[in-house]
Amino acid sequence: MTSAGADLDGPTIGRTPLRDWALLGGAVVASAGLLWGVSGQPLVAAGFLGGVSAIGAVLRLVIRPAPAEAAAEFAIPDWSVTNAAIERSDAGIAITDRAGRLVCANALMGQWFGISAAPPRLPLEKASVDALEDAARAAWRDGAAKVDALTGQAGTWRAEIGRAGRGEDFLVWRLMPVASQDLLAETAAHVSGKLGRVLAREGLQAAVVTPEGAIVAANTAFAQRATGDAAQDMAGQDFVSFLASDEAERIFYARETGKGTPVRLVHLPVADPDGFVNIDPARTPSLFLLIDNQGGVGEVRAGLPQIEALLSRLPLGLAMTDRDGRILFANAAFLRAAGHEDTIPPPYPSDLVIKEDKGALADAVRRYGQGQPMAGDVAVRLRAAPEEPVSLSLAGVRGLGEGAVLLSLKDSSEETRLKREIAQATKMQAVGQLAGGVAHDFNNVLTAIIGYCDLMLMRHTPGDSDYDDIQQVKANSNRAASLTRQLLAFSRQQTLRPQVLQLPDVVAEVSALLKRLIGEKIVLEVTHDRDLGFVRADPTQLEQVLLNLAVNARDAINDKQKSVGAKAGGVVKLITRRVTAADVRTMKSEILPIGDYTALVVEDNGHGIKASQIGKIFEPFFTTKEKGKGTGLGLSTVYGIVKQSGGFIFAESEVGRFTRFTIYLPVHVPDAAETAETAEAARPKVEIKRDWTGGGRVLLVEDEDTVRAVAERALLRQGYEVTTAADGEEGLEAIGKGMFDLVVSDVVMPSMDGPAMAREIRALKPELPFLFMSGYAEEHLRREIDIPNMHFLAKPFSVQQLVEAVEMVLRGG
């Protein structure tokens, strides 16, 4: 445009056309002539021309037009040219302005992160995005910044950021991929390949060793010296087992000791020198080069740091002291096993044990360091765990200059924890079996007591002198029956009626009762999570769990308020939570299997539970309440119900602050059989009833005489023909002699129990119905014998319950 205007207007001076200059000059001269004519003074006109010329010269100097070359720098940018300039195949490049908007990006940037993503807001992990944002701020401030490791689903990158532009108001982002490397595999491949053969040709033995001391790869020279066979496969073998030392502290191959050439170890950690591949130093593999050492005995001590480097990576706890008992070095496993939190070992090993064992350990170290080479053990108690003695192994070492002692200590903390958990589980199982057996036998006694009370009440009416006494006996028997149900719940042998349900529904059903139970001064807070999974459990038993935990929470809050003199402030929280498999994996629990759960949390701000007691709270008859205020069966019942429902329960507490019980119930996923059963149940069915008008022939099999007598009298009063048997064998004989409409049998009996008798009878009479009586769980019975037309009556039962159960079975219910 500029060159076209010059052609039309003629020649130019600078950027002003010559015609304009001529018109301006003529006007000035005409003005001077007019001034001369008016004034008649030529000097005045000359002064006017001089002044105008001076002013024009000054303005020319001040207002100087910019050269054409400078104007070209301010041309409007063409971003297509910029795109072409930044297009690269090895790096993603993007340009953003001060507002963070993406100005342009090359194709590789779009391929990696999408066309709509502008740095630093790239689809990376949160930590990487935060690092990019920090680097962007540093680049705006300092002009440049770098980020070494950016991680995303598509890979790993490093970034370089620089400020650019005339006003430095743009950021140029360069992202280069970081190739993932398996340094251990690459090093092993080199050692077993051409590089290893080159080293072998020069007499260098090489081996790649894991932190546990296992050989990954070795060259032929090492295999030849270590085993005598250059073609021997060394992978997986113990590196230290091929080495030995003599009294002059020289290191030999074990098979060459005394006659071979000593070697010197050079230790090279297999780590990324650029720092792009991060490896835990304690888990870094090692490359060992073994060089024949032709020097004298005094030079062998140079190999001691390499031996220390090797021992420091072994999982076995090892330490070495000099002959005076000062620790020369100790590996991480030794310090961890000794409970020493600092990475620097103490001056003496006796600093790790309790005061009473310091003298014995110091004497043992000096004895092993100054005497003949020998080994032994000494029992000590560590300061970190003074209640459990540990065995510390000592061995006198020769060949490392002056006498030294090698100490070995095994990290048994995990083993101790597992032993404690196994002992606790075994104790709980044994107590559960005992409780279940006691409850079963006691149920038989209660069945007889309740039955005889019912029979006596049939002969007495209200107002009789004995009627109230009999009612008291029956009421106390029913109370005792509730205790046996708690014992069965703890031993996981009670009868459950599981349903597929949502925990918030159970909480809603029992919330009103809980509010009345805990009282008006305690606040009940209920919180539900979203997207909770279904669980399969007995709603009645879950309500019992909530009631027991709420009662304990109420008592804990009341006790705290009494002790501190408070009148309000108690809170009981009921919380349901969705726990995914990823959440469980993050928890790193050794008890809770990986899976999806629905959690129920009951928390209070009561007085809390002491740390010494929290491991015993689920045991039966253990209580933290005052004497006479608790049976000790509440939490044991909760524990049994949760475990029998396939769940897990954990307790947390801090004295004076809170107590929290968390119940994890697995999310129920119906299998194919359950789905088919549900579909079958949804179909309309025609109820089939037996042609029964009353009465019938009943075979009663019960080994307890009192229970058998009560049941027989109850059935005879209802018009049934009853034949009794004391065990399963007598029941089989009775079946062979007569015809029966129903078999009423106990489950646990001597010689032949109820399930075994049922199998024998079903072989003879497949359609004969069974009514089993037992104090154990119905689920346990159905696992023992799963036959059609089998019914169950839990002990203890009343006369009315027995009669109704028999009538229901005979009617085909």
Buried (B, 14 or more C-beta within 10 A) or exposed (E): EEEEEEEEEEEBEEEEBEEEBEEEEEEBEEBBEEBBEEEEEEEEBEEBBEEBEEEEEEEEEEEEEEEEEEEEEEEEEEEEEBBEEBEBEEBBBBBBEEEEEBBBBBBBBBEBBEEEBBBBBBEBEEEBBEBBBEBBEBBBEEEEBEBBBBBBEEEBBBBBBBBEBEEEEBBBBBBBBBEEEEBBEEBBBBBBEEBBEEBBEEEBBBBBBBBEBBBBBBBBBBBBBBBEEEEBEBEEBEBEEBBBBBEBBBBBBEEBBEEBEBBBBBBBEBBEEEEBBEBEEEEBBBBBBBBEBEEEBEBBEEBBEBBBBBBBBBBBBBBBBBBEBEBBBBBBBBBBBBBBEEEEBBEBBBBBBBEEBBEBBBEBBBBBBEEEEEEEEBEBBBBBBEEEEBEBBBBBBBBBBEBBBBBBBBBBBEEEEEEEEEEBEEEBEEBBEEBBBBBBBBBBBBBBBBBBBBBBBEEBEEEEEEBEEBBEBBEEBBEBBEBBBBBBBBBBBBBBEBBEBBBBEBBEBBBEEBBEBBEEBBBBEBEBBEEBBBBBBBBEBBBBBBBBBBBBBBBBBBBBBEEEEEEEEBBBBBBBBBBBEEBBEEEEEEEBEEBBBBBBBBBBBBBBBEEEEBEBBBBBEBBBBEEEEBBBBBBBBBBBBBBBBBBBBBBBBEEEEBBBBBBBBBBBEEEEEEEEEEEEEEEEEEEEEEEEEEEBEBBBBBBBEBBBBBBBBBBEEBEBBBBBBBBBBBBBEBBEEEEBBBBBBBBBBEEBBBBBBBEBBBEEEEEBBBBBBBBBBBBBBBEBBEEEEBBBBBBBBBBEBBBBBBBEBBEEE
